[in-house]
Amino acid sequence: MSSQQKVAIITGASQGIGEGLVKAYRERGYNIVATSRSIKSSSDSGIHAVRGDIAMAETAERAVREAVDRFGRIDTLVNNAGVFTAKPFVDFTQEDFDYNFGVNISGFFHTTQRAARVMLEQGSGHIVNITTSLVNQPIAGVPAALASLTKGGLNSVTQELAIELAKTGVRVNAVSPGIIKTPMHAPETHAAMSSLHPVGRMGEISDIVDAVIYLENASFVTGEILHVDGGQNAGRW
């Protein structure tokens, strides 16, 4: 396999946005390392599955090592894996805290640190973090303190790393979605979820995929937090 063919690592890749991203990057000729706890092997030789809990450092270690061993390089990392637990702040348990920080923060840290080392050796790369617009625009009736703590941290580190790595050829961006129509949300909740966006509908997986691909091609953009949220970030409604 030619080491010049671009390679993307995508976390949380077994369904929803992650599955859509795998398809989009593959259609653009990338080799893919796809990770999740439930990922299945692919018959496509250009898609390599790494099964494991992204909160664990060994999953990140395997994903990055196998990307380099199998495909020779890492051009893009999309930190898509994420969890969201909605409950009143005083009702969060230690288990809730550990779970959200494990996936949203530890998963980002372990995978990004290892992938960034490879990118720095290459002199090029792109890191994209999937966050949430609730960080900037809380919604009454949607208690999301752990999302604010964890995904808000991703927003901050996106900008910090963009500056830290700006002269190295490695770009760092984020996509900040509203509520997206994925298997996470049962159909009977869609009407209520739609009302939480000024445009009156939930987002589609393709809306987020299109945003990530835009950032992939936008070579002069780094440190951007791109809101794809049906107007949530624009203000109160």
Buried (B, 14 or more C-beta within 10 A) or exposed (E): EEEEBBBBBBBBBBBBBBBBBBBBBBEEEBBBBBBBBEBEEBEEEBBBBBBBBBBBBEBBBBBBBBBBEBBBBBBBBBBBBBBBBEEEEEEBEEEBBEBBBBBBBBBBBBBBEBBBEBBBEBEBBBBBBBBBBBBBBBBEEEBBBBBBBBBBBBBBBBBEBBEEBEEBEBBBBBBBBBBBBBEEBEEEEBEEBBEBBBEEBBBBBEBBBBBBBBBBEBEEBBBBBBBBBBBBBEEEE
